[in-house]
Amino acid sequence: MIELEGVPELIDPVMVAAFEGWNDAGDAASTAVAHLDREWKGEVFAALDAEDYYDFQVNRPTVFMDGGVRKITWPTTRLSVVRVGGEKPRDLVLVRGIEPSMRWRSFCNELLGFAHELGVELVVILGALLGDTPHTRPVPISGTTSDPDLARRMDLEETKYEGPTGIVGVLQEACTHAGVPAVSLWAAVPHYVSQPPNPKATLALLNRLEDLIDVRIPLGELPEDARAWQVGVDQLAAEDSEVAEYVQTLEEARDTAELPEASGEAIAREFERYLRRRDGGGPPGGLASEGGDGTSYLRDNPSGRTRPPKPPKAGADDEDSSED
């Protein structure tokens, strides 16, 4: 039995979750939840027992010094709560951690136990996948659910994916079987520039989340980071004619695919976001969705790359499995 002492009664709570690992290309999803936690000063009220779900040879603990005393931080999943003010205040339960190494069903059941005790009305799981999408265009965001009624009400796709899945897909199905409304939001990250961070994809996820749950999310420096990321990738792609040609091919394919859509719905959504931010004193959201930041990308990274990897040759097998 999960007992939550010290957690006040929540207002229209929504659980927002993201997990590092297979479902987190460019760290876009986990960074989005971290942004919410930081901007709204989330208070951690629970952490899952790391011994139950993690292989420490895969996700190793870290040692740090605290006032001269050595301490260890164990890899786990933590839950925090934030209150979003405004005319219609509501609470968000933020779940951030690492995809578990084992006991996925128990892991999901424990999270659903918290959701039940807190009266969560909707679970939104953020994910990011590698895709054939150009970094120069707005980041594609797909919203999926296994609930046909929820798909109609919230203008989402009813998922038809079949194949390997990660903790995002497993948790969404666990929510469905438990009768908890659940939605997954997926950002498509360009596979030729997959190294984290990807602030443009993080920003796109937050904009879509803002529309979905009808809250104004403070973006901080994220729009400027996103613009700088795109400028940085532009410069690196321009240095390699093969990559530049490949990006142009992706742009043409994307533009052709979107041309038949008179995107009135997208324009209306951007205008609504603009009004929401104007009324709240923040910057227009329309510009934010186009930006990018490459400062961190241009630094050395663990793989040793200082430029985008070259795209696969035509006909090469795609090794990245992604989930709709």
Order of alpha helices (4+ residues) and beta strands (2+ residues): beta-alpha-beta-alpha-beta-beta-beta-beta-alpha-beta-beta-alpha-beta-alpha-beta-alpha-alpha-alpha-alpha-alpha-alpha
